[in-house]
């Protein structure tokens, strides 16, 4: 697995960041390049992924920042619909172009300088957004899906006819040490969206359950 990232940095040309991302996708010591074969892609989609160091770092930092400031933390987990079929139909070069084009569309929607689109596995992405209202996070995720649809990238193996994204959004109010269940909630929301069809988004707000848990029990 890989956790290639493209950050929203207005001062740096996009294609400079693309070249850096492509370089990060090449094999490095003690880390394998992403596998693009049909079987490898199929295995990586729909399975519990092993998070890369960059994604773990973003999750821990976002959690700590939000906990310290007592604000919410939003997480978006994204997957390109039927990417294994896309690879089979169009080949590796087109798959690479598709991935980077999608990452660019996602990155352009990110609301703040320094926000990153982190690549996970063959066709998945992770975005960590601390101190962002839940409604705004949902609106931003929806814009990402719309932006990719507007690209109208052909996908003849998809019922939609074009490349689409499925997304899971999780929101929480962090406290204490980072809880991996937060990422799992976002990943589960993504799976729920995929069960409903392509180009869908599901959201889960963990805050009400946390508030109930933190309230002291009433005296009998």
Secondary structure, DSSP 4 states (H G I P E B T S, - for coil): ----EEE--TTS-HHHHHHHHHHHTS-BTTBPPPP-SHHHHHHHTTS-----HHHHHHHHHHHHHHHHHT--EEEEEEEETTHHHHHHHH-HHHHHHHHHHHHHHHHHH-SSTT-EEEEETTTEEEEEEES--HHHHHHHHHHHHHHHHHHT-B-TTSTTSB--EEEEEEEE---SS--THHHHHHHHHHHHHHHH-SS-EEEEE-HHHHHHHHSPPPP-
